[in-house]
Amino acid sequence: MADLDRDGDVWILRMRDGENRFSQGFLDAFNEALDQVEAADGPRALVTTGERKFYSNGLDLDWLASIGGEAAGFLSGVHRLFGRLIGFPAPTVAAVNGHAFGDGAVLALAHDFAVMRQDRGYWCLPEADLGLQLTPDMLAVITAKIPARTAQEAILSGRRYGGPDAAAAGIVHHVAAEDEVVSRAVQIAAGLAAKDRATLTQHKRMLYADAIKACGA
């Protein structure tokens, strides 16, 4: 479901499960990769990306419906992952290579920085169209990471933002051509990898205290 490799001081987590929808297996693989990066010595940073036309299309709703009473515990685990990423003790950059919808869109926001493909793919919170309510945990991440006017529009309208529009709205920091999304993210991450780990972590905790607490991380 996920491969982890390294380019100098930058660890690259590649999600390789089609639409990269959230299931327990997806969640476990992502957390195991974070464990490995967190345990690494020396300078380090993390880049995450998907493949082909998907970064992550959010929850696997069919799988979620099949697990019955276990769904609440699984969703709590998803929220903890968001909180863990927000406060992760290393710089993080999302290389949004394609569609990022729902929880996949929130996953991208949970990183310190994001680079999005400029020509294809959308960042979107489609819950208003699907009849699904955002959780308070998701809302905490969204409002901590993007401007209030953008959050209002994205949540209430379900607008699909392409790369340039997402950058203009403050959702992502940079756009790049398809074949440069990951390399641009790695470049940004490499420039941050040597930052003091303790100071970086404390700054994140101060910047995003409410979101981290809401996510239970």
N, C-alpha and C positions, 0 to 999 in steps of 0.2 A: 504493500500500500504506500510505502514511503521509502526513499533511498536517502542516505546521508553521506555526503562526501565533503572534501575539503579543498579549498583553493587558498593556500597560504594560511592566514589567520582567520579566514572566513569559512564557516561551515554552511553548506548548501543543502537544505532539506527539499527534496523534490517529491511532491505528492503525485503518485502514479496509480490512481484508482478511477480512471475515467473522468466522471464529473466531480470526483473527490467529495462526495457527500458524506456527512458525518454519521458514522455508526460507531459501535463500541470498538471494533477493530481499528477503524481510522483514528479514534481518540487515543487508543493504547499506543499505536505506532507513533503518533505525533509526540505524545508525552515521553516515550522511550527515547526519541531523538533529542528532545529537550534535555533529558537527563544526561545524555552523553555530552552534549555541548556544555551544559552547566558544570560537569565534572572535569572538563578540559583545563589544563594548566596554560598559563601564559596569555598573551593577547588573544582575543576571540570576538567574533561577531557572527550573527546568524542571518542568512537569507532564506526565505521560503518561496517556492514557486510551484505551479502545477505543470501541465503539459498540454500541448495542442490548444484547443480553444477554451479550456476551463482552468481557472484558478481553483475555485470551489463553489459548487452550487448549493451549499448549505446542508441542512438536515436531510437525511434519507428518510423521508416521511413514510414510505411503505414499510421500511424496516422498523421505524419507531412505532407504527401502529401495531406491529406484530409482537411487541414485547410487553404489552399490557401494563401491569403495575410497576414494572421496572423503568418506565419512561421517565418518571420524575427524577430518579437517581441518576439516570444517564444525562438528562438536561443539566442537572447540577454539575456533573463532570465537565460538560461543555463550557459552562460558565466559569468553572475553576480554570480551565485552559485559557480562556480569555484573560482572566486576572493574572495568571502566571506569565503570559506573554507580555502584558502591560508592564509588569514589574520585573521582567527577566533581567538577570544580572550580567547582561551583555547587550551591545547594540543589536537591534533587529530591523530588518528591511524586508518588506513584502515585495516580491517581483510579480506583479499581477499580470500574468501572461494572457488572460482571457476573462471569461465571465466570473464575477464574484457576486453571488446573490445571497440574500438572507444572512444566515450565520456565516457563510463564506465571506460576505461583505464585512461583517463585524470582525472576523478573523483578520482580514487585511488591516482594518483600523487599529487592531490591538498591537500592531508593530510600531516601532518608533518612527519609521519612514516608509513610504510606499512609492514604487515606480510602476506605472501602468502602461500597457501597450497603447499606442496612440491611434491606431487605425481600426481596430476591431475589439469587441468585447465590451461588456457593460458592468458597472458597479451599481447594485440596485438593492433596495429594501422592499420586496414585493408583498409584504404581509397584508397591506391594506387591500390588495387585489385578491389574495388567497383566503381572506377571512381568518387570519392567524394573528393573534396579539403578540406584539413584542413583549418580552419579559422585562422586568425592572433591571435585571442584570445587563441585558443587551442594551437597554436604553442608557444605562450608566456609562457603558463603553462609548456609545455613539456620541453622547453629549460631552464626554470628556475629550473627544478626539477631533470633532469637526465643528465649524461655526454654527451658532444657534439657528440662523436663518436657513442654512443648508440642511441641518437636521430636521427642521420643520418641513421643508419641502420634500425631502427624501422619504420621511416617515408618512406624511399625509397623502402624498401623491403617488408614491411608488415609482418615481421617475427613474429612468435608466440613463445613467451618466456614462458617455464614452470618455476615453482618456483625456482629451483636452478640456472637456466640460468638467470632469472630475477634478482636474488640477485647478481650474478657475474657481471652483466651488470650495476648495480647501480640503477635499477628500483625499487626494494623493498629492505628493510633493513634486513628482517629475513624470513626464511621459517619454517614451522612447519607441523606436521602431521595433518590430517583432523580434528581430534577431539581436537586439541590443538591450532588451528589458533586463535579463539576468545579469549581463555583464555590467550594466549601469548600476544595478542594485549591489553587486559585489564591489564595485568601485567605491560606492558610498560607504558600505559596511567596512571595507578595509581601512578607510580613512578614520574610522571611529574605533577600531578594534583595540587600540592601545590606551583608550581612556581608562582612568582609574576606576576599577570595578566597584569598590565600596561607595565612592562618591556618586557614580552613575546610578547605582541601585537606590541610594538614598534620595537622589533627585527625582527619580521616577516615583518613589513612594510619596514624596511631597506633591508632585504634580498631579498624580492620579489616585490619591488616597481614597477618595469616595468610590471610584470605579473598582479599585482593587478590593475594597471591603465588600462592596455589593456583590462581587463575583465569588466571594468566599475563598479567595486565594491567600 
